[in-house]
Amino acid sequence: MSRFIGSLAAALAAVSVAVGQTTVLPPPVDPPALPAAAPAAPSPPPARTFEAVWNNGLFFQTKDKDFVFHVGGAVQYDGAWYTAPAALEKFPGGTGPFNDGVNQRRGRLRADGTLYKNVDFAVEYEFFNGVAPVGVTATPANVFNSPGPTDAWITLKNVPLVGNVRIGNQKEPFSLEHLDNYRALEFLERSVLFDASQATRFNNGFTPGISAFRNWADDRIYTAGGFFKNESDTFGFGVGDGNYATTGRVGILPVYDPESNVSLWLGGAMSYRNPVNGQVRVNVRDNVRNAPFPLLNLIADTGVLNASSQSLYNLETGAAIGPVTVQAEYLANLVRNAGPVGGATVGTAVFQGFYAETMVFLTGERRTWNPKAAVFNRVQPLTNFGFSGDGTPTGIGAWELAVRYSYLDLTDKTIAGGRLNSVTLGLNWYLNANAKLQFNYDYTYRDNAANPFAKGEIHAVGTRMAFDF
């Protein structure tokens, strides 16, 4: 009993000591950290509403035009009839026989538009490229059509200083008639200067490269320049070390009044080129075409020339005053260290030519100028051709007369490629902005060729049915 009382007393004493002192507890332990929440998934871009608009083609676009999409195409179908003297057709160095014929001149499908406001794009394919086996004489039996690109590019817009940068297969900035849209050509074919310019030879007028262009001084000044792969292939394909071209165009618009449709354009261009495989050949086809390219007659031809370099120079002007439009260009083609393959070098050969043309609308329309691209716009008839339900005419479309004189001399030093003088008369009937019928009569006189007896007059009549969308 006394032992129990002693233990109890000791316990009570320990409690009294604990009550009189402050007990220090260990710091609380933080609860374990929870795993960080995963970042929220980005919100999907807002849905955009597109509206369909007709602007010489069907376009789908957002209200702010940050996104624009167009799918279209073009068809041009030609007929051709000729007469030419036997000496020109059959003598050595002549043109070969001219045969009447029909031919789908162009058949193209296209998609173009705008992506996220600052990027434009275009892709177009030509489905009627005449191709013949290499090293074989072209005949109707071995020529076939093979699709190839024309426009195939993107354009970066609103780039500081340079304005716009275009990358891909494109037209080089050279020559007004070259840059004018093929849908809006005043004649069946561009002048003989087009073929005489190496910047466009046998590649449908399109070259792979990069270019920059912009407008200055409230669209009164236009500049463009680029660096390109010099090639002569319809498929945008070219190989060869150092085969490049540098091309630039500049012009001013000293007179421009869109309300009264008075405009005057003055410009020029230059292209310096490293010849493909060290060779240049300048040859020209007739102003009326009856067949795919490999089967066309060559009415002037320098033959294949060895060359170290080539320079092209161009002067151009275009003016519109009411229903009258005039346009003219001069071309100089300088081939350095030129000489026939296996022959002597003749130094720098100079080939040159020019054209001048006038168009007048009989129905009061006006051809307008596009200062952003420095080219003429397509024709917009005042009335579209058609009839009402009871047979009453509702419009006759637009009627236009055109005349062009062109001159080209491919003869210099010992190179005798021929000299051409051509007059082309045209009648254009624009049924509406997207369809037209064209009629051309062309007179071309060729002389000064390697064979002085292979000369004479070529008379040609051509027609075209064309539409695009």
JOBEL-V869350 format. One line per field, one symbol per residue. ss: DSSP state (H for helix, E for strand, C for the rest). phi: phi as a letter, one per 30 degrees, with the letter a starting at -180 (. if undefined). psi: psi as a letter, one per 40 degrees, with the letter a starting at -180 (. if undefined). A space follows every 50 residues. Layout:
ss = ???
phi = ???
psi = ???
//
This chain:
ss = CHHHHHHHHHHHHHHHHHHCCCCCCCCCCCCCCCCCCCCCCCCCCCCCCE EEEECCCEEEEECCCCCEEEEEEEEEEEEEEEEECHHHHHCCCCCCCCCC EEEEEEEEEEEEEEECCCEEEEEEEECCCEECCCCCCCCCCCCEECCEEE EEEEEEEEECCCEEEEEEEECCCCCHHHHCCHHHCCCCCCCHHHHCCHHH CCCCCCEEEEEEEEEECCCCEEEEEEEEECCCCCCCCCCCCCCEEEEEEE EEEEEEECCCCEEEEEEEEEEEECCHHHEECCEEECCCCCCCHHHCCEEE ECCCEECCEEEEEEEEEEEEECCEEEEEEEEEEEEEEEEECCCCCCEEEE EEEEEEEEEEECCCCCCCEECCCCEECCCCCCCCCEECCCCCEEECCEEE EEEEEEEEEEEECCEEEEEEEEEEEEEEEEEECCEEEEEEEEEEEEEEEC CCCCCEEEEEEEEEEEEEC
phi = .dddddddddddddddddddccdccdeddddeddddddddddddeddccc ccbcbhldccbdddidbbbbbaaabbbcbbbbbadddddcdeiddidccd abaddbbbcbbalbbhicbcbabbbccbddbbedicddbedccbcbdadc daabbdchdeidibbcbkdadddaiddddedddcddbebdddddddcddb dhbiibbdlbbbaacbhhidbbbaaabbddabbdcicabkdidbbcbbbb abbdbabddchcbbcbaaabbcbdddhibbbcbbcddbcbaeedcddcca adidcdacabbcbbcbabbbbhdcbbaabbbbcccchdaddicddciccc cbaabbbbbbddcjdbdcccddchbddddcddbddlbddcjddclciccb cbbbcbbbbccahccccjbbbbbbcbbccddadcbacbbbcbcbccaide cdddbkcccbcbbbcbaba
psi = dddddddddddddddddddeihhhiiiihiihiiiiiiiihihiiiiihi ihihgfihihiidefdhhhhhaaihhhiiihiiiidddddiheaeiihhi iihhdihiiihiahhfdehiihhhhhefhhhiihehhhiddehihhiiic hgiihhifhhdechhhhahihighhddddihddehdidiiiedddeheee hffeehhhahiiiiiiffeehhiiiihihhifheefhhihhegiihhiii iigdhhgddefhihhhiiiihhhhihffiihhihiiehieiideeihhei heihhiidihhhhhhiiiihhbehhiiiihhhhhhifiiiheaiheahhh hiiiihihihheeeihhiigddefiiiihhidiihiiideehheieahhh iiihhihhhfhhbehgeihhhihhhihhhhdaeeiihihihhhhhhafid heegiahhhhhiihhiii.
//
